[in-house]
Amino acid sequence: MSFPQLLSSCFAVAALGLSPLLADAPNQLSAEEKAQGFQLLFDGQSFTGWEHKGNWVIQDGALDCPKRGGDITYTVAKVPDDFELRFEWKASKGCNSGVYYRPGQYEYQVLDNANSDYGKNPRSTAASLYFCMAPSRDNARPHDVWNEGRIVCKGTVIQHWLNGEAVVDFDYTDPRWAREIEVLRIRGGDLNKRGAFLRLQDHGQPVAYRSLRLRTIPAGEKLVPSPEFKPQPMTPEALEIEAKRIEQLLHPKPAKKKKAS
């Protein structure tokens, strides 16, 4: 191979190597996503459409929450009843956060599993339907590394994806999941509720989100849960943690009365 041919080949390889990076640039819609009807909720540069208390900042093309002060909410329109949300999230060490997408306690858990006490209970680990359904496995990346999240809901079917895998995939009317649904009910959750603004949680630890894309799932598009889905089993330690929390919810301690001045 001559030098010009070798140089041309090197440029071709470089171009091939760069093309996936360009295609995966954050806060962009791919041609396929545009055809599917996705809308970009965050442009990487402004808070247009988002409301918060001033504790969120835009840093490196992401919605970043470096300090405590409250959640951030997308207020342009409520989440459709049947929808798909794609997003990326990055948790700091020990971070606990979440994506709320329907009224009440519908939460896609965002967590640094390895360094948070919430990681001891599968029903509160990353990508779980918090305090309801554990993911099938832990495939979350280490803290301070971007993860790819995805929520797909159609009718009574709920899917939570993490890094390319559907780790929660169930129909909440299926009798097999009666115990999980009851646990969420005790917390105050009702899976039949619809119509909420998308909300990203500030739980007190730094967290970041980007590439938030949303589409309405058309009526003719089916979503069938996998019959092979199995949530991670609850360990004795996890069951004990959960039992204590349920006891607190069912029998809360009365608030202390303020002393008269």
Secondary structure, DSSP 8 states (H G I E B T S, - for coil): --HHHHHHHHHHHHHHHHHHHHHT-SS---HHHHHHT-EES--SS--TTEE-SS--EEETTEEEE-S-S--EEE-SS---SSEEEEEEEEE-TT-EEEEEEETTTEEEEEE-GGGSGGGGSGGGSTTSBTTTB--SS-----TTS-EEEEEEEETTEEEEEETTEEEEEEETTSGGGHHHHHHHHHHT--TT-----EEE---SS-EEEEEEEEEE--TT------TT-------HHHHHHHHHHHHHHHS----------
